[in-house]
Amino acid sequence: MKASMSLDTGRADQHGSHIHHGSHIEEVNVEHLHGDALGIGTATPRISWVYDSSIDSIADRRATVRIRRGRPGLSWQERTFRVRADGNVLMDWPDDPLAFGEQARIAVALDDPSGNEDPSGSDDLPGSDDPSGNDDPSGIGEHAWSDEIVVEPGMLGPADRKAAMIGPGWYEPTSDWRHAPLLRTETSLDDRPVAARLYLSALGLVEAEINGHRVGEDILTPGWTVYDHRVHYRTYDVTDLLKAGGNGIGLWLADGWYRGRIGFCGGSVNTYGDRLAAYVQLEMTFADGSTQTLVSNAYDGRWKAKRGPIVYSGLCEGERYDARLADAGFSSAGYDDSDWEPVTEVRFDPMLLEAPRMEPVRAIHTTGPRSIRNLGGGSFLLDFGQNCTQRLRLHMHGLKAGDEVTVHHAEVLEPDGELSLRPLRRGVQTDVYVADGHDEWWEPRFTIHGFRYARIDGWPGELDADDVVAVAYGTSMQRTGWLETSNAMVNRLHENVEWSMRSNFVSIPTDCPQRDERLGWTGDIALFAPTAAFLHDVEAILTDWMDDVAAETERWGTVPYYVPFVPLAEWRVPEAIAIWGDSVVVVPWALYMASGDAQTLREQYPLARRWVEEVRGYLADDGVWDRRPNLMYGQLGDWLDPTAPPDDAARAMTAKELVATAFFQHSVRLLAEMAAVLGDSAAEDDYRSLAEHIRRGFLSRFVLADGRMTSDTQCAYTLAITFDLLDEHDERRRAAGDRLAELVKGGGYTVGTGFAGTPYLLDALCATGHVDVAYRLFLSEQCPSWMYQVRMGGTTTWERWDSMRPDGSVNPGVMTSFNHYSLGSVADWMHRTIGGITPLEPGWTTFEVAPKPGDGIDSAHVTHRCPLGLIDVRWKVSDGAMTMALRVPAGGRAVVCVGGERREYEGGTYRLRFDVDPGFDSM
């Protein structure tokens, strides 16, 4: 493609950036959390802030960070720190470490360059203390400050942990149908506290109530970790729930991942233990400065237990709730608990408690049914229009005591209109409500389902749409990426990718939310991490999960197939598998490129090195990974190659040794880059040398003199091109690209790759001059293809290219999911090629803008919220010209590349025009 380019370098908008009518700070955060951070796991959190779009340049400017600190509800001390304005991403904590029970309120102001310069040029200059908190010692008007965020450290040291894990005194034998218990206690307060914090955790799942009111909005607390390595706790501000006089505290407990049945092929039960327990520590501060603590323990007789109305609850099985067993008021003072039983202490090391880095699981969307079909006999089929991770909230009314309402959930319908339940396997996703004769809204509490359709049985009379709400749940990550194009099907695909991601980022990154699996497969996230990091700020959830990856690798001697690891079926002992093991290199690098946080690399560097050193020992003399077959398949290779039969997903066209070697070489090259960032020059040289050795072995073993490959497949050529195993000076690279294009054309412009090749297929075509072929493949509606899923009505991305057959029947394989983000990795190509933006430096401080229109897509709008702020690109092609609106955040730099020309733009908003050749938008 050639084009001439004319540029209008004038600003589209004049913001008057030197006129300060208010704060120019859009948001302030600590670490990789957004908003207030109660119970954070560090006493010295790093601070970030984002300038709003009125600020174009921060060069040679200063910002002031204000920290008010003290005990919540009491007096404050204030200090201010003058810093460089361009140090606004993960600035080191400038003050003394925070103590347990201490709060900091942080705000930032951008100094006015006309009157508030720091003549000394020194950073980190403290202001004066202000015990009253009434004055502004910085001299900056209050209107110039950002909104404050609240930060409090959690229980960091041994002395901070004062409670014990307690649970019911009775023991239930191993079963899927164990009765979920309730716990309760009371306390009397002379006065209402001015501040109160509840530190809550469990072996199992827990929800708390105080005086009849639910604590927090989280579900599935404390989430899934390797419980014998660490257990999360959550911190809640419960000040407004307490009062002078009597106060009641109640807890709901359930099996969850801790002792519930998890995994496929029968699953595993009691994986981490067989006794449920909860940890409660309530810290209260009063107006006179005194404090009081209430803790969970088994020795003073104040805590009691009873079987509650949840008769059983399983994450995959569903929940049975008997309203006749409900104890109204059990979390209120004065409740008669004379028939409750004493609790017992469950052995637990409190130092395993850890503040999560990640956000909690919360409601992210609600919707009503799109349609309701009366099946007769009290049964109704509901379509909610969107497949995702959700639960139903039902208005139960008109039921007599003992009446049962049963809810079945499924992703798709069979051709005859019935729910397709076979793909769920053991994960039947069935909820049952037993009425007590009273009206109430009910939603299951400790289960979660993947579905679009639901069948309700046992409903009295007609089911009204107002009686049903679907509540979608996911880890509450900040959205950071959007794409909209002139093609409606492309937009729907992008929306599908987003929904699949949100559905599977639930405490950990899982493979699917519906069947009896829902595991943290390492290979899936290795391939999807760049897409995930564009769509959402995933630094918190993935670095938290990587802590467990490191622990399980230490335990098992290699990177497991999924984390947390539970021995299941033939997957009993982890062994090294390419792609899945490469996750410990690929994921941290993707996070680093998205965030610019070198601490992520520093933390994960030892694990990445361990993986590379392990696999180095499996290489043949020529550098090819062809040793140590694994227990199940050997390498998994191009898993779910579209030619693989339904019962053997690993039977791929591409040699597994080729795939393994290509991915390992890629990991070694990335590890060399990590070593360079971290200043480990000796390791950098070693890994660059190793990568070159592997590359030469790959070429010798798998690439013929004319550029053909021993595996003449889309996957083989894709990996050789994308991972630069064939460098740009090698004539075989051009031949490989041409052969890849031929294979795509010969296949009728359908996809011929599985997990390994799919994320890189379109890139390989574009990189070798076949943009037109890439677009025809991308927009093909024939199976296998991305748009086939859209054409068949998919609202999420599928696990198999043909999870649903053209006749509407479901793939007969035992492993079929309609909500699997792996094939959605194509969105990374969409962002970079259609939207046109690619990070050139970590944290998007420098990024490329180079859209490549094709096949009728003549406009697009891409936005990405990077650490510096919002990148916004709109482009349109018409009448021989591309017009573009470009927003570069303050402190950033855009490199615009169109038609072979290269221009650079600093922070600001621009209107650009490019003269292009006819046919530019139909390459």
Secondary structure, DSSP 8 states (H G I E B T S, - for coil): ---------SBS----TT--SS--EEEEEETT--S-EEEES-SS--EEEEE-TT----TT-EEEEEEEEESTTS--EEEEEEEETT--SSB---SS---TT-EEEEEEEE--TTT---TT--S-EE----TTS-S-TT---GGGS---EEEEE---SGGG-----EEES----S-S----EEEEEEEEESS--SEEEEEEEEESEEEEEETTEE--S-BSTT----TTT-EE-EEEE-GGG--SEEEEEEEEEE-HHHHS-BSSTT-BSSSS-S--EEEEEEEEE-TTS-EEEEE--SSSS--EEEE-SEEEEETTTEEEEEGGG--TTTTSTT---TT-EEEEE----GGGEE--SS--EEEEEEE--SEEEEEETTEEEEEEEEEEEEEEEEEE-S--TT-EEEEEEESSB-TTSSB--GGGTT---EEEEE--SS-EEE--SS--EEEEEEEEES--S---GGGEEEEEEEE---B-EEEEES-HHHHHHHHHHHHHHHHHBSSSB-S-SSSS----BHHHHHHHHHHHHHHB--HHHHHHHHHHHHHHHHHHSS--SBSS---BTTB-S----TTTTTHHHHHHHHHHHHH--HHHHHHHHHHHHHHHHHHHTTB-TTS-B-----SSSS---STT-TTS-TT-TT--SS-HHHHHHHHHHHHHHHHHHHHHHTT-HHHHHHHHHHHHHHHHHHHHHHB-TTS-BSS-SHHHHHHHHHTTSS-TT-HHHHHHHHHHHHHHHHTTS-----TTTGGGHHHHHHHTT-HHHHHHHHH--SSSSHHHHHHTT-SS--SSTTSB-TTS-B--SS---S--SGGGGHHHHIIIIII-EEESSGGGSEEEE----BTTB-EEEEEEEETTEEEEEEEEEETTEEEEEEEEEEEEEEEEEETTEEEEEEEEEEEEEEE--TTGGG-
